[in-house]
Amino acid sequence: MANQEADLQPEEAASPETVEETTANTAVGTEEVDEVSTELARVKDQLLRKAAEHENYRRRISRQREEWSSRARAQVVRQLLPILDDLDLTIQAADQSQPDAAALASLKSGVSLVHRNFGETLGKLGVKPIDAIGELFDENLHEAVMQAPAVDDAAADTVLHEVKRGYVLGEIVLRHSQVIVSVEPVETVPDDPVEETLP
């Protein structure tokens, strides 16, 4: 029996070298886990910072776009304000005048002046009217609202009349010209007289 206990003791008892090796492996494993955890925390912190920077950048760009848009609108409106002033003066003059031919001529002159100033202001902003009458119909610039037979030997698909003027800003069509376009006149063939036969 003592022999059996002696046999069991060497197997169950661990040598001091094995204990040291196991402890060392555990220590190395814990150090590696700590290093990986530290690296993971560092990378996670970096990602969070980058995400925050990106979100701040996106917000800043969005604010700048809104600001640029507002400034552009303000610049355009600033140039249109004198025209509004001219219209106000024209309306005041019309209210104060007597309804006679001279007053009507004066009012017409004032409105013509405002119209000319407005056209010049739009020209300074790069807005140009679209040439339409006498031009070949171009679906990129014109919108056909009606068709009419060609007159004075005009070719088919020629703009005969402009209902509403169109405008471009550089290459951008602000509004298509609404036009009446010519079509080939339809020739009517007179009906042949039908001969009636008597029974």
Phi, psi and omega in degrees: 000316176299326178296319180294320178296321179295323179294322183286326185299315181295327181288319184283324183282129180269143180286155180300328180293320180295319179297316180297319181295317180296318179296319180295316178299319179294320180295316178296317179298319179293320178297317180295319178297318179297318179296315180295318179297318178296315179296319179297316179297321180294315180294319179298318178297318178299315180297318178296320178296316179297319179297319178294318178298317180296317180296319177296318179297316180298317179295319180296317179295319179299316178296318180296319178300314179299319180295316179297318179298316179296318179295320179296316178297318180298320180297318179293312183297322179303321180284339180272343183300320177300328178291320176298321176300315179299319178296320177300314180297321179296317179295319179297318179295321179294322179294325185273345184270158176277145181286084174226180185296321181294319179294320179295319178295320179295318179297317179298319179297317180295317180293322177298320178297316179298316179300316179296315179298320180295316177300319179294320179295317177298321178298321178295330179277357178094010181271130180231145176286151178273129174290132184230302188298127180087351180272155172291143180299129179232112184296343177284339183241334187243153174236114181284121178255347182197160174236148179217154178298143180296142178236157177052045178058026176289143179288158176295155181065030175257142179285119181269322185212146178255116179280315178218129184289141177256163183221150175235151173239098187066240178265357183269126176277113179284320177205132177289147174287130175271121191226161171256127187250144180280149173231160178300132177296140180275122179276129179264130179266125180295141179293141175287138178295135180272125180279127177269132178261136179272141180284000000 
